[in-house]
Structures are given as C-alpha cells and as structure tokens.
C-alpha cells in the first residue's frame, strides 16, 4: 500500500476502499502542469499496488473547474526552444492520461465545473464522468494554434463519434453538460446539490457487487475497445471470464444467489 501523502499539486484521501484524488490548484482553475502530472502518475502507481481499493474518484478543488486543461504558459515561445523538452512532456502527458484507463479499479471523474482541453482528455480516459449541470466542456486547442494530443483524437472519436469529435475540435467551442450527456461525452449531468450523492451512490453500487468481478469486467471492456476485431475481443473476454469463474468470490456469490431464490 502506498503512502498517499507528500504530493505538491493534488491531495489523495483513501477511506473504506475508495481513493479520492483532488486537483489542488484552484488559483489557475486546476490547470495541469508537469508537477500535477507527476503527482498523478505517482498516485496512480500507488493505487495500482493497493488492491483493497474498489473505486477512485477524481475531482477539482473549488466550484469553478474540474480542470481548465494544460498550463498554457508551458507552450510559449518558438518550437526550437522546446525541443526535446516538449516531446518528453507530451510523452509524460500521454502516459498519465492512460493511468485511469489502466487502473485496476473503476475511476469516476466528478466534474464540478469547467472541464477543458487536457482536463477533458484526462476525464475521457476515466471510466465514468458525472458532471454538474453548469459544467462546460471544450477542446480549444485550435484557439492557441495547436492540435489535440495525448491520444485524445482517438479517444474522442471512440466516445462521441467522428462527426461530433470534429465539430468540437474544429470550432474550439464549448458545450454544456446537457449536450455532453446527449452525445455520450459524460454519463450524467446533475444539479450541483446532487453531485456528491450521485457519485456516492455509484461508488456504493460498484462496491455492492463482486469486487473482483467489477475489476475483471473493466479488463474485458477495455480489451474490447482495443481489440482489432470481435474474435480478438472474444478471446480476451473468454480468458478473463474463466479467470473470474475460478475465484472464490464467484462461488460464494452464486451460492448466495441460489440460497435467496
């Protein structure tokens, strides 16, 4: 189990099998810079070693923003001043964006305000996204003469389809939570007063099922999104299915179900 302490730009609280990560830069709308990404990487590496964690919830400090994206000050100046630093930074960001996707436990983005650019990319790699109704979403990279990065073009097309992904990127515009829910970018848009309860209910629902079954289901679903074809997805699924079938958890829950019938 990790220490879950001594972070510079985030806080990590672990209680009763749930890890809550909070971006801790409200003065810049929880923008993502190198320090944040390094903290997140270490936090997820520690969580990956802690199999007692059943769910991870990520949010931003304050009521204004989940994350306003990358710290744009890191991109100023001519390209030759950034080489090779910028390439290394993009590799770091890409590695970090994969962490919630690869985490053994379901990861929920609890979106309490603006979710833009790199903040949105990070949220897209979480398993679930629950947002307040007044939240705003956008990919404004074209406004600063850049294109989306970190594997976000592929992930956006996967989540919302080619047409909507292109619209979001080409216009650099913002959409509200209702539209984000309609196109499948988020799971739910809820009143701010209901955000905590909604996320807590989802976490409780996750923890009320088979712990290993949920984690192995995540492996199977993630494998399906990365598979070349249905046969490859089915082979991976079958392997994980048998692994789960062999668990004591499966035997106990099946017996419990049959006794209650």
N, C-alpha and C positions, 0 to 999 in steps of 0.2 A: 504494500500500500504506500502511496506517495505521501509527501508531507503536506501538500496543498497549501503552501504558505510562501511568503517571501517573493511575491510577484510585484512587478512595478506598475503595470497598467491594467490589471484585472484583479478581481477577487474570486476566490473559489471556496465555496462552502459545501461540505458533504454532510448530509444528515439522513439517516434511515434509508440508505441505499440510493439517494438522489443527490447528484452533484449539480450545484447551481453556479454557473460562471457569469460574472457581470463585467462588462467593459467599464473601465473606470477613468474615462477622460471626458467628462461632461462639458468641460470648457471648450472643447473642439468637437462637440456632438459625437463623442466616442469614435473619432476617426481612427483608422487602422494605420499604424506606422510600424517600423521594424520592431520596436520594443513590444508592442501589442502582439504581433505575430509570433515572436519568440516566446513570450509568456504563454500564449495559447498552445503553441507546439508542446511546451513542457507540461502544461496542464493535461492535455490530451494523452501525452505519453504516460503520465502517471495514472490517469483514469484507465488506460488500456491495460495496466498491470493490476488494477483493482477490480476483480470480477464480482465483488459484492455490490457494485454499482449497477442498478437496474435501469436508470434513466438519467439523462443530462439535460438541463435547462439552461439556455443562454439568453441573456438579456443585456440591455444597456442601462447605465446609471441615469437617473432622472426620468423626466416625462417627455423629452423632446425627440430623442433619437435612439434607435437600436444601434445604428452606426451610419454615419454620413459618408462612409467609404474611405478610400485611401487618403492619407495625408498628402495633399497636392503639392505642398512645399518640397516634397522629396523628388518631384519630377521637373523642377525648374532648371533652366539652363540648356546649353547645347548638348547634343547627344554624345559628343566625344568626351564630355566631362563625366559621363555616367558609365562609360564602358571600362571595365566589365562589371562595375558595381550594380548597375541596373539589371543586368541579366541575372546576377546572383539573387537580387531582391525578388525578381519575378519567379525564380525557382522556389524561393522561400514561401512566397505567397501561394504558389500552386500547391506546394507540399502542405501548407496549412489548410487550404480550402478542402483538401481531401480528408483531413482528420475527422470531422464529424461524420462524414460518409463511411469511413472505415472503422469508426469506433464500435466496439462490441455491443454497446447499449444504444437504444434509440435516443436520438438527440432532437430536442424541440427548441426552435427559435421562438422566443417570447418577444414579439416585436411591439415595442411600446411607443414608437414614433417613426421618424424618417428612417428608411432602410434603402440606402442608395449606393450605387457603384460597388466598391469592394465589400461593403456591408451586406448588400443584396446578394452578391456572389457567395459570400460565406453562408448566408441564410439558405440559399438554394441548395447547398450541399448538406444541410441538416435534413433529418427525416421528415419532420413536420414543422409547419410555420403557422403560428397563431398570432394575429395582429389586432391592435385596437382599430376601431373604425376610422379614426382620423389619421392613421398611418399613411405615408406616401412612399411610393416605390419608383425607382428610375435607374437608368443606365446612362448617365450624362457624359460618357467618355468623349463623344464627338464634340462636345462643347469645349473641351480642352485639347482638341486635336489629337486624340488617341483612340484606340480601339479597345474593346473588352479583352481581358486577359484571364489567366488562371484557369483555363478550361471552361470559362463561362459561356462561350458561344455554343459549345456542345451541350452543356447542362441546360441552358435556356431553351434551346430547341427541343430538348427532351421533355422539359416541363410544360411549356406553353405552345409548342409547335413553331414551325418555321415562320409563318406569316406574322404572328404576334411578336416573336423574338426580334424579327427585323424591324417591325414598327417601333418597338421600344428603343432599339439601338439607333436606328436612322434618325428619329426625331429628337432623341435625347430628352424626351418629355417625361412627365411624372404621371402616374396613375394612382387612384385612391384604392383603399383596401377593398371596397366593393368590387371594383373592376379586377383587382388582383385575385380575388376569390373566384370571380366568374371565369377567368381564363386559366385557373388552376395553378397560379403562382403561389398562392397560400391556401391553407386548408380552411381557415375560418377567419372572419372579421367579426369582432365582438365589441360591445361597449367597454370603455376603459374600466369601469367598475366591475366588469365580469372577467377581465383578463386573468387575474390570479386564480380565480375559481375554475375557469375553463381549463387552464394549464394543469392545475392541481388535479382536476377530475380525469384528465387524460393520463397523467402520471399514475394516478390510482388505478385506472383501468389497465394500464400496462402491468402494474405490479400485482394485479389481482389474477393474472393468468400465469401460465407456466413460464418461469424466468428464463430457462434455457430455450424453451420453445420460441419465445419472442426473439431472443438473440439469434437463434438459428434461422428464424424466419427472415430476419434482416439480412443475414448472409445470403439466403436464397433469393430474396428480392433484389438485392444489389447485384448478385451474379447475373440475374436475368437482364438487368439493364445494360450489363457489359458484354453479354454473350453475343457471338456472331450470328447465331440463328437459334431456332427453337430447340433443335436437337442438343446443342451445347448447353442451353439453359436447362433442359430437361435432365441431362446427365449430371450437372452440378446439383440440381434440386434433389434428384434421387439419392445422391451421395449424402447430402446433408439430412434428407429425410430419414435415412437408415441410421445415421449417427444419432439423431434425436430419438428415434424409436428405441435405441439401445439404452436410453437413460433411465435411471430410477425415477426421475420426475415423471416421465411418460407413463410408466407402470402405475405409480401411485395415483396420478390424476385420472387415468382410465378406471382404476378400481373405485375411486371415489365417485366418479360419474355413474358407474353401474350400480353402486350401492344406493344412490339417491333416486334412481329411477323407480 
